[in-house]
Amino acid sequence: MPAPAPVLTPARIPEAKLNPPVFMATQVLRGAIRDKVSGSAVKLVLVRAPAGFGKTTAMAQIREHMDAQGLATAWLTLDRADNDVSRFLGGLAEAVQRLGIEAPAGPAPFDAVAALAACDSPFALFLDDFEVVQEPAVLGLVRELVDYLPRGGQIVLGSRSLPDLGLGRLRARGQLIEIDTDRLRFSLEETRDFFNLRQAHATGAAASEPAQQQALNADLLSRLHRKTEGWPAALWLASLALERHGTATGFIERFSGSDRAVADYLAEDVLANQPKEVRDFLLRTSILRQLDASVCQALNPRGDSAAILERLAAANLFLTPVRGDTGNQQEGAWRYHSLFADFLRAQLAREQPEELARLHLAASGWYESHGRPVPAIDHAIEGGDHPHALALLERYAEQFLEQGRMRMLARWFAAIAQPLLRERPVLQLIALWAVCFTHGPWDAMRLLQESGCLDSPVPQVQSNAHTLIPLLLAMQDKHDEAYEAGRASLARLPTGLAFAEVVLLNVMAHILAVRGDPCEAQRLLEAARREQGNSTFNRMYTESLAGLFDLHEGRLRQATARLRMAVDSTHAVTYNHSHGNAWAGVLYAGAVYETHQLPQAEHLLNVYLPLARDVGLPDHMIQSHVMRSRIAFHAGDIDAAFQALLELEYVGHQRQLPRVVSAAKLERSRMLLLQGNGPASRDELQRADDPQLWERERRQQLPAHDLDYFALAKARWEIAFGDAKAALDIVDAELRAALASNRNRRALKLRVLRALALQRAGQAQAALDEIGTVLQAASQEGFVRLILDEGPAAGALVHRYASAAQAHEGSSAAGAPRSDPILADYLQRLLQIIGPVALPAEAEAAYEGNADAEPLTRKEIRVLQLLAEGYSNSAMAEKLFVSDSTVRTHLRNINLKLDAKSRTQAVAIARRLGVIR
């Protein structure tokens, strides 16, 4: 094993990312663009154009204007590393705190997304270079940011490409301003201003008094503007040439302003006319993302890098200053203009391809000597120096693995030549772990079998390779095979790689829990806890499993605390609780969802659902998609609810996971049931019936099916549309089995169904007694969605219980017994969530008095249908292509015609009249 690596400390977000470029004297004021944005109340401003159109300059001017008006602003420039969720959230947290939003005291992580949503004062958040963001989880977070922006909040986003942020919906609602290439092109007047400013800067005159000696006459100015079509980058380059050659050389006639002409100009005029030492400096330092004299000197040892940087800055030649803490230029820090940097790198590759590796190695060495292994490894790989990258990885990879930085490791190892990697079997194994947790078990299993590690003559390598197999099999939903492989792997311990050994203990604890052996599972979990050391990843894994066991046994409060601890276990590395590992994140989202914290659950799913889908954990995929569907259904976005299930079903088919496919159908059946569509619900239930699958579920304790499985779903349908007495028999049998195996959460859910079955069977008092038992137990742990996910029937039963308790004890308006304050508080909260409900007797009375009511229009019937299916007002408006106020008018008319007092009552009457199904 390699020597222990130096302890890595989390890097602070560089100031360059948190500030726009420093204002330069030659900038043209984009007043029309600035005023259009500053006076708007939209949620999103998208500044989109190719390189060289002045997106960042326009955004910086907008921000400066907002600052001058007293509006709080924050800036974040994105880079490729921000495709890592934790890195993006870390940068976002730093930016958000600059809006004056304070982070919580103590070790609690700062949830920047929630902080922005809760901000009660106006602000603008600027996100530049957004085109680099491709990670679905990060895009989901930004979509969430936009969706939950408070009144007065605004995001200004700069991008070269069209971002996947649901722009169509924002555009339709008038919540989007788009600043595109046409708006960013200089007008003729702005072109004149630009040349006057350039000339004033060159001669040292005041900007308001343009120099006359080299002034372009109106004809030449018009021709140049026409040739460049107002493209700022082309005009800028043309101005440099004119300063050097003058107007009498025919340059304007030769210059076309096209992409090709700009590239030719950069090559033939700007670069070729630089002194050799400057030209070499420009090419050699083009590989750097940020320039300062020290790192530039490492790449340009024969020149005076500090002097060259000062000269380039004084000449205003393609350098953009990087701001520091005070908003002024960070001392000695610059970056190249993006258009120029792209050109320089391409020119370097053409002219000096043999230099690339040496330059990247020099950069890598500089970053290594300054304790920055991540850019050191990046440069080594980008330069093709894989041996040096592997040498660095041998020092740091195991520490990155322990921290759970799987995506970064997977990216690096994918870029390294496999023959070289095979020469370092320990690194090869770490690469397999990274692939497993980023690309899923199928890719990892294939690579493991191709690697030769399973048959390695080195015992340590062979033992370590075998520790992967039970995990990969369990992730592929093959728990019986995983159990046998795991027993063999446990016999091989110790292996020499502490990370792998603790993962094996954790995965075997999980497999044993699935097989119904909780005592042995707990023993292995304790062993994992003792051996995990400083591994944040394994701490997360162990506490996640412990939380899962607590959850199944009905200890929601303890489970939530454990799962929060699991998600926060990487806090020391990432400074944010939303770390990019889906294992803990999806489970924690489930606990948060259960307590009816739906916005927070949705936020967590935006982070973790894409990761769960990428990795392919069956239970996590099911839980996350079902949760997303239920949250959308609760919000009245029925289309999104069905879409989430369609995605789940598609992934199940794609990965040949029949359990995932059946879970999607089972949840679709539940949703159709809540919409009152009995036949469609029954059909979907029948399609979910896979006897072999559900027999296996009966033998195993699979997390995704603790509350959602076929026998329970069948009983639910019988209660709603079939034989409630027959359903009672099913529920009672399932309840006995759940209690015998200590699955208390499942038992609580079955008791809810039992209460509904008794109610439907006409045993009203028995139903109230049963729901009372449920509420008493649920109040102790805070279960909410377990009850409310059974729909309006469960809500009505809770209301009846509260009314009966109030009448019996004469207690508070909440209807809770005075003798139990915990139950009283819990019941009051439950009733607030449920809201008023129309009891059947009320709906019946309303129906009897409205037999001759004025007929409903076709549009009103359509609104009633959508209302019955659960759509919200805004979702109906979007689906019907009308405004929210039009929907409200339809609803008022419907209530008047049906003499209904509420939406629920209107639906009930319409169903009895046969107007809707």
Long-range contacts (C-beta under 8 A, 24 or more apart in sequence): 1-426, 1-496, 1-497, 2-394, 2-395, 2-398, 2-426, 3-395, 5-395, 5-396, 5-398, 5-399, 6-371, 6-395, 7-399, 8-373, 8-396, 8-399, 8-400, 8-403, 10-572, 10-573, 10-574, 10-575, 11-372, 11-374, 13-90, 13-91, 13-94, 14-290, 15-322, 15-323, 15-324, 15-325, 15-330, 16-77, 16-290, 16-322, 16-323, 16-330, 16-333, 16-335, 17-76, 17-77, 17-78, 17-79, 17-91, 18-74, 18-75, 18-76, 18-77, 18-91, 18-94, 18-95, 18-98, 18-323, 19-75, 19-322, 19-323, 19-324, 19-327, 20-56, 20-59, 20-60, 20-63, 20-75, 20-77, 20-126, 20-128, 20-323, 21-56, 21-57, 21-60, 21-320, 21-321, 21-322, 21-323, 22-320, 22-321, 22-323, 22-328, 22-329, 23-60, 23-64, 24-316, 25-197, 25-200, 25-201, 25-207, 26-194, 26-197, 26-198, 26-201, 26-316, 27-57, 27-61, 27-197, 28-186, 28-190, 28-193, 28-194, 28-197, 29-61, 29-193, 30-54, 30-57, 30-58, 30-61, 30-184, 30-190, 32-183, 33-58, 33-61, 33-62, 33-179, 33-183, 33-184, 34-58, 34-61, 34-62, 34-65, 36-177, 36-179, 37-62, 37-156, 37-177, 37-179, 38-62, 38-65, 38-66, 38-69, 40-154, 40-177, 42-154, 42-170, 42-174, 42-175, 42-176, 42-177, 43-146, 43-149, 43-153, 43-154, 43-155, 43-170, 43-175, 43-176, 44-146, 44-154, 44-155, 44-156, 44-157, 44-165, 44-167, 44-170, 44-175, 44-176, 44-177, 45-154, 45-155, 45-156, 45-157, 45-176, 45-177, 45-179, 46-157, 46-159, 46-163, 46-167, 46-176, 46-177, 46-178, 46-179, 47-156, 47-157, 47-158, 47-159, 47-179, 47-184, 48-158, 48-159, 48-160, 48-161, 48-162, 48-178, 48-179, 48-180, 48-181, 49-160, 49-179, 49-180, 49-181, 49-184, 50-160, 50-181, 51-160, 51-233, 51-338, 51-339, 51-342, 52-231, 52-232, 52-233, 52-234, 52-236, 52-262, 52-338, 52-339, 53-181, 53-184, 53-185, 53-231, 53-232, 53-233, 54-184, 54-232, 54-233, 55-128, 55-158, 55-159, 55-160, 55-184, 56-128, 56-129, 56-158, 57-232, 58-179, 58-184, 59-126, 59-128, 59-156, 59-158, 62-124, 62-126, 62-156, 63-124, 63-126, 63-156, 66-124, 71-122, 71-123, 71-124, 72-99, 72-100, 72-121, 72-122, 72-123, 72-124, 73-99, 73-123, 73-124, 73-125, 73-126, 74-98, 74-99, 74-123, 74-124, 74-125, 74-126, 75-126, 75-128, 76-125, 76-126, 76-127, 76-128, 77-128, 77-129, 78-127, 78-128, 78-129, 78-130, 78-132, 78-133, 79-129, 79-132, 79-289, 80-132, 81-374, 82-132, 82-133, 82-138, 83-132, 83-133, 83-134, 83-135, 83-138, 83-407, 84-135, 84-405, 84-407, 84-408, 84-580, 85-135, 85-137, 85-138, 85-141, 85-578, 85-579, 85-580, 85-607, 85-611, 86-570, 86-573, 86-574, 86-576, 86-578, 86-579, 86-580, 87-574, 88-133, 88-135, 88-138, 88-141, 89-113, 89-141, 89-574, 89-576, 89-578, 90-574, 90-575, 90-576, 93-575, 93-576, 95-125, 96-125, 99-123, 99-125, 107-571, 109-568, 109-571, 109-575, 109-576, 109-577, 110-575, 110-576, 111-576, 111-577, 111-578, 111-603, 112-576, 113-141, 113-144, 113-145, 113-148, 113-603, 114-599, 114-600, 114-603, 116-145, 116-148, 116-149, 116-150, 116-153, 117-148, 117-149, 117-150, 117-599, 118-150, 119-150, 119-153, 120-150, 121-152, 122-152, 122-153, 122-154, 123-152, 123-153, 123-154, 124-153, 124-154, 124-155, 124-156, 125-153, 125-154, 125-155, 125-156, 126-155, 126-156, 126-157, 126-158, 127-155, 127-156, 127-157, 127-158, 128-157, 128-158, 129-158, 129-159, 130-157, 130-158, 130-159, 130-163, 131-159, 131-160, 131-161, 131-163, 133-163, 135-610, 136-610, 137-580, 137-606, 137-607, 137-608, 137-609, 137-610, 137-611, 139-163, 139-164, 139-165, 140-606, 140-607, 140-609, 140-610, 141-603, 141-606, 141-607, 143-606, 144-602, 144-603, 144-606, 146-170, 148-599, 169-878, 172-878, 184-232, 185-229, 185-230, 185-231, 185-232, 186-225, 186-230, 186-231, 186-232, 186-235, 187-230, 188-221, 188-222, 188-225, 190-230, 191-221, 191-224, 191-225, 191-230, 191-235, 192-221, 194-232, 194-235, 194-236, 194-239, 195-221, 195-235, 195-239, 198-239, 198-243, 201-316, 202-243, 214-242, 214-243, 214-246, 214-247, 216-242, 216-247, 220-247, 220-252, 223-252, 224-252, 224-255, 224-257, 227-252, 227-255, 227-256, 227-257, 228-255, 228-257, 229-257, 231-257, 233-262, 233-339, 234-258, 234-261, 234-262, 237-262, 237-265, 237-266, 237-270, 238-265, 240-269, 240-270, 240-317, 241-265, 241-269, 241-270, 244-269, 244-273, 262-339, 263-343, 266-340, 266-343, 267-343, 267-347, 270-317, 270-318, 271-344, 271-347, 277-303, 277-308, 278-308, 278-311, 278-312, 281-305, 281-308, 282-318, 282-344, 283-344, 283-347, 283-348, 283-351, 283-352, 284-348, 284-355, 284-359, 286-336, 286-341, 286-344, 286-345, 286-347, 286-348, 287-345, 287-348, 287-356, 287-359, 287-360, 287-363, 287-379, 287-382, 287-383, 288-363, 289-335, 290-322, 290-333, 290-334, 290-335, 291-319, 291-333, 291-334, 291-335, 291-336, 292-332, 292-333, 292-334, 293-332, 294-366, 295-363, 295-366, 295-367, 298-362, 298-363, 298-365, 298-366, 299-359, 299-362, 299-363, 299-366, 306-332, 309-334, 356-383, 356-384, 357-383, 357-384, 357-385, 358-383, 359-383, 360-384, 360-385, 361-385, 361-388, 364-388, 364-389, 364-392, 368-392, 374-408, 377-412, 381-412, 381-415, 381-416, 386-416, 386-417, 386-420, 387-420, 389-416, 390-416, 390-420, 390-421, 390-424, 390-427, 393-427, 393-430, 394-424, 394-426, 394-427, 397-427, 397-430, 398-430, 398-497, 398-499, 401-430, 401-433, 401-434, 401-499, 401-537, 402-499, 402-533, 402-534, 402-535, 402-536, 402-537, 402-538, 403-535, 403-536, 403-537, 403-570, 403-573, 404-437, 404-536, 404-537, 404-540, 404-570, 404-573, 404-579, 404-580, 404-581, 405-573, 406-433, 406-434, 406-437, 406-438, 406-580, 406-581, 407-434, 407-438, 407-580, 409-433, 409-434, 410-434, 410-435, 410-438, 410-439, 422-451, 422-452, 425-453, 425-456, 425-458, 425-461, 426-461, 426-464, 426-497, 428-453, 429-453, 429-461, 429-464, 429-465, 429-468, 429-497, 429-500, 432-465, 432-468, 433-468, 433-499, 433-500, 433-503, 436-468, 436-471, 436-472, 436-475, 436-615, 437-581, 437-615, 438-614, 438-615, 439-614, 439-615, 440-475, 440-614, 440-615, 440-616, 441-471, 441-472, 441-473, 441-475, 441-476, 441-616, 442-476, 442-616, 442-655, 444-468, 444-472, 445-472, 445-476, 448-472, 460-495, 460-496, 460-497, 463-489, 463-492, 463-493, 463-495, 463-496, 464-495, 464-496, 464-497, 464-500, 466-492, 467-492, 467-495, 467-497, 467-500, 467-501, 467-503, 467-504, 468-500, 470-504, 470-507, 470-508, 470-511, 471-503, 471-504, 471-507, 474-507, 474-510, 474-511, 475-615, 475-616, 475-617, 475-618, 477-618, 477-657, 477-659, 479-511, 479-514, 479-515, 479-700, 482-507, 482-511, 483-508, 483-511, 483-512, 483-515, 486-511, 498-531, 498-533, 498-535, 499-535, 499-537, 499-538, 501-531, 502-528, 502-531, 502-532, 502-533, 502-535, 502-538, 502-541, 502-542, 503-538, 503-541, 505-531, 506-538, 506-541, 506-542, 506-545, 509-545, 510-545, 510-548, 513-545, 513-548, 513-549, 513-701, 514-700, 514-701, 514-702, 515-700, 515-701, 516-699, 516-700, 516-701, 516-741, 518-549, 518-742, 521-545, 521-549, 522-549, 525-549, 536-569, 536-570, 536-572, 536-573, 537-570, 537-581, 539-566, 539-569, 540-566, 540-567, 540-569, 540-570, 540-579, 540-581, 540-583, 540-584, 541-566, 541-583, 541-584, 542-566, 543-569, 543-584, 544-583, 544-584, 544-587, 547-587, 547-588, 547-591, 548-587, 548-703, 551-587, 551-590, 551-591, 551-706, 551-745, 552-701, 552-703, 552-706, 552-743, 552-744, 552-745, 552-746, 553-742, 553-743, 553-744, 553-745, 554-744, 554-745, 554-747, 554-748, 554-777, 554-781, 555-781, 556-591, 556-594, 556-595, 556-745, 556-781, 556-782, 556-783, 557-781, 557-782, 559-591, 560-588, 560-591, 560-592, 560-595, 563-587, 563-588, 563-591, 564-588, 564-591, 578-603, 578-604, 578-607, 578-608, 580-607, 580-611, 581-611, 582-608, 582-609, 582-611, 582-612, 582-615, 582-617, 582-620, 582-624, 583-617, 583-620, 585-611, 585-612, 586-612, 586-617, 586-620, 586-623, 586-624, 587-620, 587-623, 587-703, 589-624, 589-627, 590-623, 590-627, 593-627, 593-630, 593-631, 593-785, 594-782, 594-783, 594-784, 594-785, 594-786, 595-782, 595-783, 595-784, 595-785, 596-784, 596-785, 596-788, 596-833, 598-631, 598-634, 598-635, 601-627, 601-631, 602-628, 602-631, 605-631, 613-647, 613-651, 616-651, 616-655, 616-657, 618-657, 618-659, 618-660, 618-704, 619-702, 619-703, 619-704, 620-704, 621-648, 621-651, 621-652, 621-660, 622-648, 622-659, 622-660, 622-663, 622-664, 622-704, 623-703, 623-704, 625-664, 626-663, 626-667, 626-704, 626-708, 629-667, 629-671, 630-785, 630-789, 633-671, 633-674, 633-870, 635-872, 635-875, 636-870, 636-871, 636-872, 636-873, 636-874, 636-875, 636-876, 637-871, 637-872, 637-875, 638-866, 638-869, 638-870, 638-871, 638-875, 639-875, 639-879, 641-671, 642-668, 642-671, 645-671, 658-690, 658-693, 659-693, 659-697, 659-702, 659-704, 662-688, 662-690, 662-693, 662-694, 662-710, 663-688, 663-704, 663-705, 663-708, 666-708, 666-709, 666-710, 666-713, 667-708, 669-713, 669-717, 670-708, 670-713, 670-716, 673-716, 673-717, 673-720, 673-721, 673-791, 674-791, 674-792, 674-870, 675-868, 675-869, 675-870, 676-868, 676-911, 676-917, 677-917, 678-717, 678-720, 678-721, 681-717, 681-720, 681-721, 682-717, 682-721, 685-710, 685-713, 685-714, 685-717, 688-713, 701-741, 701-743, 706-743, 706-745, 706-746, 707-745, 707-746, 707-749, 707-786, 712-749, 712-750, 712-753, 715-753, 715-757, 716-753, 716-790, 718-757, 719-753, 719-756, 719-757, 719-760, 720-760, 720-793, 724-757, 724-758, 724-760, 724-761, 725-757, 725-761, 727-753, 727-757, 727-760, 728-754, 728-757, 728-758, 728-761, 731-757, 745-783, 745-786, 748-774, 748-777, 748-778, 748-783, 748-786, 749-786, 752-786, 752-787, 752-790, 752-794, 753-790, 755-797, 756-790, 756-793, 756-794, 756-797, 759-793, 759-797, 764-800, 767-797, 768-797, 768-800, 768-801, 768-804, 771-797, 771-798, 771-801, 772-801, 772-805, 775-801, 775-823, 775-826, 775-827, 775-830, 776-820, 776-823, 778-826, 779-820, 779-822, 779-823, 779-825, 779-826, 779-827, 780-822, 782-826, 784-829, 784-830, 784-833, 787-830, 788-830, 788-833, 788-834, 792-837, 792-904, 795-834, 795-835, 795-837, 796-837, 796-839, 798-827, 798-830, 798-831, 798-834, 799-831, 799-834, 799-837, 799-839, 800-839, 801-827, 802-827, 802-831, 836-902, 836-904, 837-902, 837-904, 838-900, 838-901, 838-902, 838-904, 838-905, 838-908, 840-908, 842-901, 842-905, 843-904, 843-905, 843-908, 843-909, 843-912, 844-912, 846-898, 846-899, 846-900, 846-901, 846-905, 846-908, 846-909, 847-908, 847-909, 847-912, 847-913, 849-899, 850-897, 850-898, 850-899, 850-909, 853-897, 853-898, 853-899, 854-897, 855-897, 856-894, 856-897, 856-898, 856-910, 856-915, 859-890, 860-890, 860-893, 860-894, 860-897, 861-910, 861-915, 861-916, 863-887, 863-890, 863-891, 863-894, 864-894, 864-906, 864-907, 864-910, 864-915, 864-916, 865-916, 867-891, 867-903, 867-906, 867-907, 868-907, 868-910, 868-911, 868-916, 868-917
